[in-house]
Amino acid sequence: MLEISEVSQEDSISELQEQLFEIRGETNILNRELNAKHEQLSAIDDRVARLRRDLSDIEGRYRTTQQLASEDFDELGELRIAQQRLTDEMKRLQLVAADPKNAPLGGVPVDSEYIIFVIDTSGSMQSLGNWQKVLRVVSDTLDVYPEVKGIQVMSDDGDYLFNAFRGQWMEDSPQRRRDILLRLANWTPSSDSNPVDGIQKAIREFYSEDKKVSIYVLGDDFCPLNNCSVEQALRSIDQENRNFENKERKVRIHAIGFYTEIANSAFGSRGATVDDFAALMRQMTARNGGALVLL
């Protein structure tokens, strides 16, 4: 009887050991599965975080768009009122590309099928609320042209707002116009407040005999630190914008000037900067079939 009892205990111990090994094996499997679940959960958490960041970015863009929509457009009153006063006859003439003298808008002819913005992106333009005014000017100017065949936006140094469209026209659409305003809101390329380079590049890369092109120059100063010559700037643009075969200008050049108070001591006693810009653009727009608007 004692031997039988001993054998039974050994069998029991062996059976328990086998069960223990099985349990340990199952535990290892469960641990591996648990680790895999943790990794999946971590990946899901990362994805949720990315989606939340994307949502925050979209909400920020939406708030910017809403702010632009709700801002007061008084600074562009001259353009807006003139637009509202366009007669039906003027609108018809504009649509059939009639003589631009018959359909001006606040003194700005609106016969062009292609438009280019050349924008001063210097610190003074991006401070003191000026950049919000720039966004409103661009938006309001686009409203003046319900539909065009091509749009471009460049800095005064000739940098493109959209590098993917360097040297080529962007097709006009409501979405493209919204994209322009969204990208402009945070655009900060280098600038020397000299629009000559940007204007020359715009003419060289986009002039075509079969296209009516207008350039809109937006700025608040002209070469504040470089002592540029107004006469030299005018000669440079005259040379670039003249078709020497028929003596006609290649593109129209319009300008919109912004009034900025300068607090930087580097500018010496200069307080408001629009005078130098106006002195240049008053002559440049007159020579190139355009108009100057000072805000």
C-alpha positions, 0 to 999 in steps of 0.5 A: 500500500505504501508503494502504491501511495508513493507512485500516486504522488509522483504521478500527481506531481508530474501531472501538476508540472505538466499543467504548470508548463501548459499554464506558463506557455499560455501565459507567454502567448497571452503576454505576447498578445497583450504586448501586440494589443499595447502596440496597436493601442499606441499606434491608434493613440498616435493616429488620434493625436495626428488627427487632433492636430489636423483638426486644430489646424483646420479650425485655425484656418477656418477662424482665419477665413471667418475673421477675414470675412467679418473684417471691416472693408472700409479701407477699400471703400473707394474700390468697393463703392466704384464696383457697386456703381458699375452700370449694366452697360459697363459690365457687358463691355467688360465681359466682351473685353471692350476698350478699357477706357469705357469700363474703369473701376475707381480709375483702375481699368478691369479689362485684363484676363490675367492678373499678377500681384507683386506684394511687398513682404517686408516687416513694416508691411507685416506689422501693425495690422497691415498684412490683414489689409493686404489680405483684404485688398487681394480679396477685394481686387479678386472680387473686381474680376469675377472670372479671369483666365490666370492668376499669379502672386509674387513677392517684390523680390520675385518669390512665388506664393506657390512654388509648384506654379513657378513660371506658369499661370494658376487657373482661376476658381473659387477654391484657388482664390481661397487657397491664395488667401490662406497661404498669404496669411502666413507668407513671409519671404524676404523683401527689400521693399523694391518692387522693380525686381518682382515687376520685371520678373512678372513681365519676363515670365508672363508677358504674351502678345495674346494675353491681356495682363495687369500687375497689381503692386502692393507696398508701403515704401520704396527702398528705405535702406538702399537709397534706390533711385526713382528715375532708375527704377522707372527707366528699368520698367520702361525698358522691360515693359515696352514692345519695341516693335510697336512701342506699346506697353506689354502689361498694365501696372497698377499700385495700391499704397499702404500707410505705415508708421515706422518705429524702428530707429534704422529709418531715422526721422521717417514716420510714414513710409507711403510717400516714397512708394507713391512718388515711384508708383504715381509715375510708373502707373501713369506710364504703364496704363494703370492707376494708383490707389493710396489707402 
